[in-house]
């Protein structure tokens, strides 16, 4: 069993600008952000590291973030997953929540709103679905 660092977040997104923004915003709040740009890399990192939260995009260059969420849930049912995506149709949101995510943020998000959601999900013991 691994020890969770309450300030370590994994961001799985293939857009470099989005990753830079996430690192800057969450870094100011004291979070450490680990990055993955593909499904394979994200899966590898989630299997070998303990994160307090995973931020995940719906569309990745090598496939679906929703499918990745389902795969993560096969071995990790506790780490909160928040989708952070420009794909904000109601069908995407409902599918992501059904796949095991706790929330869905639609890009662009006000930095304060992003921090509020991240803080809420990293400080909860029970994670309820919200968006």
N, C-alpha and C positions, 0 to 999 in steps of 0.2 A: 504494500500500500504506500502510495507516495504522499508526501507532505505538500499541501497546497499553499503556494505563496499568494496571499490575499491581494497582491497587486500585479500578478502576471496574467496578461490577456493575450490570446492568440487571435490575430486578424488574418483571415483567409480571403484574399482579394487579389485579382490579377492586375488591378489598376494602381500603378505606382503613385499617382497623385493622391488617391484615396488613402493608401497606406501611409504616406507622408503626413497627411492631415490627421489621421487617427493617432499616429505616434506623437505628433505635436500636441494635440488636444489632451489626450490621456496622459502624456508625459508631464504636462503642467500640473496635473492632479496627483502625480506621484506613481502612476502606473508604469509598469514595464510592458512593452508590447513586442511580442514575438510575431514574425511575419511568415506567411506561406502564400505562394502565388498559384498553387495548383491543388487539385484534389489529392494526388499522390503525396505531395509534400504535407498538406494539411492532415491527412490521415496518419502519416508517419509521426508527425509531431504530437498529435493527440494521443497516440498509443504509447508514446515514450516520455511524455511530460505531464505535469499536473497544472492545469490552468484554472483560474478562478472564473473565467468567462471566455467564450469564443464568439467573435464577431465574424459573420459569414455573408458573402455575397451570393445572390441567387444564380447569377451567370458567371461561370469561370471559363477560361479558354479551353479547358479540357473536359468540361461537363457541367453538370447541375449541382449547385450548392445544396439544393434540397435533397438530392440523392446522397450527398456527402453527410448531411445531417442525419439521415436515416442510418447510414453506416456507422457513424459515431455512436448513435444511440444503441447499437448492438452491443457495445462494450463499455459505454459510459452513459449512464442514465441520469447522472447528477449535475454535471457541469452545465451551467446555463448557456444557452446558445441564443444570441440575438442576430437576426438578419439585418444587414445594413446595405440596402440595395436601391437602385434606381428603378427596379422592376417592382412597382408598387400596386399592381392590380389586386383587387380583392381575392381573386383566385390564387395568386401567388402567396398572399398573406395566409389564407386559410390552409393551403397545402403545406406551407412552412411550419405553421403551428401544429398541424396534424402529424408532421414528420418528427416532432419532438422539440421544436424551438419554443423558447419562452417569450419571445417578442420579435417585432418587426419594425424597423425604422426605415423610412423612405428618404433617400437622398434628394436634395441636400437637407441636412438636419442642422438646426441651430446648435452650435457647440455646447451651449448650456443644457439643451435638451438631451444631447448625446451623453453628457456627463451625468445627468440625473438618472437616465436609464441604466447606464453602466453601474453607477453607485448603488442604485436600488437593487440590481441583480447580484452584485458582488457582496452585498451586506445582508442579504436575506438567507435564511436557512431553508425556507420553502419557497420555491420559485413558481410563481403563477404566470400563465400566459397573458401578455399585454401587448398592445401596439398602439 
